[in-house]
Amino acid sequence: MAKKTDDQQRTLEQLRGRIDEIDAQIQALISDRARCAQQVGEVKGLSKTADYYRPEREAQVLRRVVERNDGPLRDEEMVRLFRELMSACLAQEEPLKVAYLGPEGTFTQSAVFKHFGHSARALSVPTIDEVFHEVESGIADFGVAPVENSTEGTVNHTLDMFLTSPLKICGEVEMRIHQHLMGRMSDLGQIRRICSHSQSFAQCRGWLAQNLPDVERIVVSSNAEAARRARDEDGTAAIAGDAAAEVYDLRILFSNVEDQADNTTRFLVIGRNTFPPSGDDKTSLLVSATGTEGPGVLFHLLEPLARNGVNMTRIESRPSRRRKWDYVFFVDIDGHAEESIVRSALAEIEKQASLFRVLGAYPKAVL
């Protein structure tokens, strides 16, 4: 028995020694990568961190990470590690400044870190309008705002901002949303009221109806605000995510109370510039056929997409704010606006449309 124990100890020491060797190699390679990133900026004559940021290049790197991965770590973990590595390399001189719909502890803040890594400087603002304004004014390099949820649909306020804003969509983030019931109490019987954002209540209505049907529900401006109240008020619980529980030091009383197992929110990354194709992209359009009457107006406006073999993945209508019963359409299509078949289709649409804007052409979300 003692011999077996000695053999195990020697094996452990050998494995730990090998891990130490690998760690040293990894650290040396990370330093080499950081130096290469610096040299790229020097070759291009770049001076601002925002000028270094290339979303199409990052998307290509992360796709190759997924292609190379054969375990044992999951694709999501490998992508997260490389995202943080690229974030740290990018922030050597000064971190990217990214405005988001706050306060601290919201899902939107989590989306910032998922897309830009934790070396970015996340700037919390109270409204979606302010996210756009911070980027327009140059205070922030980029912004992140929610645009749709797989359970509850479109966040109209984000879409409406593009009616007047000159900003471009330069990326997207998809986040699996886990909602948790949290508070300072020890059991559900001590809950007198629950606070949350209206979207989160809607995503959890079935669970609440079954488990806490008679508890008062209070709609607040954000899940982070709900968590703050749960921290400060006796008898108040919140529905929010992991980040809010950590920031406001709350006990998770019940995990994953969302009704849909695949509950996912899509966020848009907004900036002041457009970027080249990455090889697997999406283009967002703002179009209107106002001024043309008769049947099939929308069909004829968008028919060039089908004729050119361009796939439309999403369409939403919103009031144009120009006059009553006048609408504009937000359209997402596969492909980048610079690709030949997409460019041909868009040129035909622009000829027919009374309003036509390419809101952005950007890499599809990687995991």
C-alpha positions in Angstrom: 0.0 0.0 0.0 2.9 2.4 0.9 4.6 1.6 -2.4 1.4 2.6 -4.3 1.2 5.8 -2.4 4.8 6.6 -3.2 4.1 5.9 -6.9 1.1 8.2 -6.8 3.2 11.0 -5.1 5.9 10.7 -7.8 3.2 10.8 -10.5 1.7 13.9 -9.0 5.1 15.6 -8.7 5.8 14.8 -12.4 2.4 16.2 -13.5 2.8 19.3 -11.4 6.3 19.8 -12.9 4.9 19.4 -16.4 2.1 22.0 -15.6 4.8 24.4 -14.4 6.7 24.0 -17.6 3.6 24.5 -19.7 2.7 27.6 -17.6 6.1 29.1 -18.3 5.7 28.4 -22.0 2.2 29.9 -22.1 3.4 33.0 -20.3 6.3 33.5 -22.7 3.9 33.1 -25.7 1.4 35.6 -24.2 4.2 38.2 -23.8 5.2 37.5 -27.4 1.6 38.0 -28.5 1.4 41.3 -26.6 4.6 42.6 -28.2 3.3 41.6 -31.7 0.0 43.5 -31.0 2.1 46.6 -30.1 4.1 46.3 -33.3 0.9 46.1 -35.4 -0.1 49.5 -34.0 3.3 50.9 -34.7 3.3 49.6 -38.3 -0.1 51.1 -38.9 0.8 54.4 -37.1 -2.1 54.1 -34.7 -2.2 56.2 -31.6 -5.6 55.5 -30.0 -6.8 52.1 -28.6 -10.1 52.4 -30.5 -8.1 52.5 -33.7 -6.5 49.1 -32.9 -9.8 47.4 -32.4 -10.8 45.3 -35.4 -14.0 43.3 -34.8 -13.7 41.4 -38.0 -10.2 40.3 -37.1 -11.3 39.2 -33.6 -14.2 37.2 -35.0 -11.8 35.4 -37.3 -9.4 34.6 -34.5 -12.3 33.3 -32.3 -13.7 31.1 -35.1 -10.3 29.5 -35.5 -10.2 28.9 -31.8 -13.4 26.9 -32.1 -12.2 25.0 -35.2 -9.0 24.0 -33.4 -10.6 23.0 -30.1 -10.7 19.3 -29.5 -11.2 19.4 -25.7 -11.2 18.8 -22.9 -12.3 22.5 -22.4 -15.6 23.5 -24.0 -15.7 25.8 -26.9 -17.2 28.5 -24.7 -14.3 28.3 -22.3 -11.7 28.5 -25.0 -13.3 31.5 -26.6 -13.6 33.2 -23.2 -9.9 32.7 -22.5 -8.8 34.0 -25.9 -11.3 37.0 -25.6 -9.6 38.0 -22.4 -6.1 37.6 -23.9 -7.1 39.9 -26.8 -8.7 42.3 -24.4 -5.5 42.5 -22.3 -3.3 43.0 -25.4 -5.5 45.7 -26.7 -5.5 47.6 -23.4 -1.7 47.9 -23.0 -1.7 51.6 -23.5 -5.3 52.5 -22.6 -8.5 50.4 -22.2 -11.4 50.7 -24.6 -14.2 52.7 -23.1 -17.6 51.0 -23.6 -20.9 52.6 -22.5 -23.7 50.3 -21.4 -27.2 50.3 -20.0 -26.5 50.2 -16.3 -26.2 50.2 -13.4 -23.5 47.8 -12.4 -24.7 44.2 -12.3 -27.0 44.2 -15.4 -27.0 41.7 -18.1 -25.8 44.4 -20.5 -22.7 44.9 -18.4 -22.1 41.1 -18.7 -22.5 41.5 -22.5 -19.8 44.2 -22.5 -17.3 41.9 -20.8 -18.3 38.9 -23.0 -17.6 40.9 -26.2 -14.7 43.2 -25.1 -13.2 41.2 -22.2 -12.6 42.5 -18.7 -9.7 44.8 -19.7 -12.3 47.1 -21.3 -13.5 50.0 -19.2 -17.3 49.7 -18.8 -19.1 53.0 -18.4 -22.5 52.7 -16.8 -25.3 55.0 -18.0 -29.0 55.1 -17.0 -30.7 54.9 -20.3 -30.3 53.6 -23.8 -30.4 57.2 -25.1 -27.3 57.9 -23.0 -25.5 54.9 -24.4 -25.9 56.4 -27.9 -25.0 59.9 -26.7 -21.8 58.8 -25.0 -20.5 57.2 -28.2 -21.7 60.1 -30.4 -19.8 62.6 -28.3 -16.6 60.5 -28.2 -16.7 60.0 -24.4 -17.1 56.2 -25.1 -15.4 54.3 -28.0 -18.3 51.9 -28.3 -21.7 51.2 -26.7 -23.7 48.1 -25.9 -27.5 48.0 -25.8 -30.1 45.1 -25.8 -32.1 44.8 -29.0 -34.2 41.5 -28.7 -35.0 38.6 -26.4 -35.9 35.2 -27.7 -38.8 35.0 -25.3 -40.2 38.6 -25.2 -39.1 40.0 -28.6 -37.7 43.4 -29.6 -36.4 46.1 -27.4 -38.1 48.9 -29.4 -36.2 51.8 -27.8 -32.9 50.6 -29.1 -34.3 50.3 -32.7 -35.9 53.7 -32.5 -32.6 55.4 -31.6 -31.3 54.6 -35.1 -34.0 56.8 -36.7 -31.9 59.8 -35.6 -28.5 58.6 -34.6 -25.6 58.5 -37.1 -23.9 55.6 -35.3 -23.2 52.2 -36.9 -23.8 48.7 -35.7 -20.4 47.0 -35.6 -21.0 43.9 -33.6 -23.5 41.7 -31.8 -23.5 39.6 -28.6 -25.8 36.7 -27.8 -26.1 35.9 -24.1 -27.9 32.9 -22.6 -30.0 34.6 -19.8 -30.4 32.8 -16.5 -32.8 34.6 -14.1 -32.5 33.9 -10.4 -34.7 34.7 -7.4 -32.4 36.3 -4.8 -32.5 38.1 -1.5 -31.2 38.3 2.1 -33.9 36.0 3.5 -33.4 32.3 4.1 -36.6 30.9 2.5 -39.4 31.8 0.1 -41.9 32.2 2.9 -40.2 35.4 4.1 -40.7 37.2 0.7 -43.3 40.0 0.8 -42.5 41.6 -2.5 -40.3 40.9 -5.6 -38.6 43.6 -7.7 -37.4 43.2 -11.3 -37.3 44.7 -14.7 -40.5 44.2 -16.8 -38.7 42.0 -19.3 -37.4 39.7 -16.6 -40.9 39.4 -15.0 -42.2 38.5 -18.4 -39.5 35.9 -18.9 -40.4 34.3 -15.6 -44.2 34.7 -15.4 -45.0 31.0 -15.5 -42.6 30.1 -12.6 -43.9 33.0 -10.5 -47.5 32.0 -11.1 -46.8 28.5 -10.0 -44.5 29.2 -7.0 -45.2 32.8 -5.7 -48.7 33.7 -7.1 -49.7 36.0 -4.3 -46.5 37.9 -3.7 -46.5 41.6 -4.8 -44.5 42.3 -8.0 -42.8 45.7 -8.4 -41.4 46.8 -11.8 -38.1 48.8 -11.5 -35.8 50.3 -14.1 -33.2 47.5 -14.1 -32.4 44.2 -12.5 -29.5 45.8 -10.7 -31.9 48.3 -9.1 -34.0 45.3 -8.1 -31.0 43.7 -6.5 -30.1 46.9 -4.7 -33.6 47.1 -3.2 -33.4 43.5 -2.1 -30.1 44.3 -0.3 -31.5 47.3 1.4 -35.2 46.4 2.2 -36.5 43.7 4.5 -38.9 41.3 2.8 -37.8 42.3 -0.7 -36.5 39.8 -3.2 -35.2 40.4 -6.7 -35.1 38.5 -10.0 -31.8 39.2 -11.7 -28.6 37.5 -12.9 -25.5 36.1 -11.3 -23.6 39.4 -11.6 -26.3 41.3 -9.6 -26.2 38.7 -6.9 -22.4 39.0 -6.6 -22.3 42.8 -6.8 -25.1 43.3 -4.1 -24.1 40.3 -2.0 -27.4 38.5 -2.2 -28.3 34.8 -1.6 -29.7 33.0 -4.6 -32.9 31.4 -3.3 -33.9 29.7 -6.5 -31.8 29.3 -9.7 -33.0 29.5 -13.4 -36.5 30.7 -12.9 -36.9 31.7 -16.5 -39.7 29.8 -18.3 -37.8 29.0 -21.5 -34.7 26.8 -21.3 -33.0 28.6 -24.2 -33.9 32.2 -23.1 -31.3 34.4 -24.9 -30.9 38.1 -25.3 -29.1 39.7 -28.3 -27.2 42.9 -27.8 -25.9 45.4 -30.4 -22.4 46.9 -30.3 -22.5 50.4 -31.7 -19.7 52.6 -32.8 -18.8 55.5 -35.1 -17.1 53.5 -37.9 -17.8 50.6 -40.3 -15.5 47.6 -40.7 -14.5 45.1 -43.5 -16.0 41.6 -43.9 -15.0 38.9 -41.5 -16.2 36.0 -43.7 -19.4 35.3 -41.7 -21.3 38.5 -41.3 -24.7 40.1 -41.0 -26.0 43.4 -42.4 -28.7 45.6 -40.8 -30.9 47.9 -42.9 -33.4 50.7 -42.3 -35.8 51.0 -45.2 -39.2 52.5 -46.0 -41.5 52.4 -49.0 -43.4 55.5 -47.9 -45.0 57.4 -50.8 -45.8 54.2 -52.8 -49.3 52.9 -52.6 -50.9 49.6 -53.7 -50.6 45.9 -52.9 -47.3 44.2 -52.5 -45.3 47.3 -51.8 -43.1 45.7 -49.1 -42.7 42.5 -51.3 -41.5 44.5 -54.3 -39.1 46.6 -52.0 -37.4 43.5 -50.6 -37.8 41.1 -53.6 -34.2 41.9 -54.8 -32.9 40.0 -51.7 -34.5 36.7 -52.8 -33.6 37.2 -56.4 -29.9 37.8 -55.5 -29.9 34.8 -53.1 -29.6 36.9 -50.0 -31.3 35.5 -46.9 -33.4 37.8 -44.7 -33.2 36.7 -41.1 -35.3 39.4 -39.3 -37.7 42.2 -40.1 -39.4 44.7 -37.6 -41.7 47.6 -38.3 -41.6 50.8 -36.3 -43.4 54.1 -36.6 -41.4 56.5 -38.7 -42.2 59.5 -36.4 -42.8 61.6 -39.6 -46.5 61.3 -39.7 -49.2 59.0 -38.4 -49.5 55.4 -39.8 -46.2 55.8 -41.5 -43.7 53.0 -40.9 -40.1 52.1 -41.4 -38.6 48.6 -41.5 -35.5 47.3 -39.7 -34.1 44.3 -41.7 -31.3 41.9 -40.9 -29.8 39.9 -43.7 -27.0 37.3 -44.0 -23.7 38.6 -45.6 -21.7 41.8 -45.5 -22.8 44.9 -47.4 -19.5 44.9 -49.3 -20.0 41.4 -50.7 -21.0 41.4 -54.4 -24.4 39.7 -54.2 -25.4 41.7 -51.2 -24.2 45.0 -52.8 -26.2 44.3 -55.9 -29.4 43.5 -53.9 -29.0 46.7 -51.8 -28.4 48.9 -54.8 -31.8 47.7 -56.2 -33.6 48.3 -52.9 -32.1 51.7 -52.6 -33.5 52.7 -56.0 -37.1 51.9 -54.9 -36.9 53.0 -51.2 -37.9 56.5 -50.0 -35.6 55.8 -47.0 -32.6 53.6 -47.2 -29.7 53.2 -44.7 -27.2 50.5 -44.0 -27.1 50.6 -40.2 -24.1 48.3 -40.1 -22.3 45.2 -41.5 -20.6 43.2 -38.8 -19.5 39.7 -37.7 -22.1 37.3 -36.4 -21.9 36.5 -32.8 -19.3 33.8 -32.0 -20.9 31.5 -29.3 
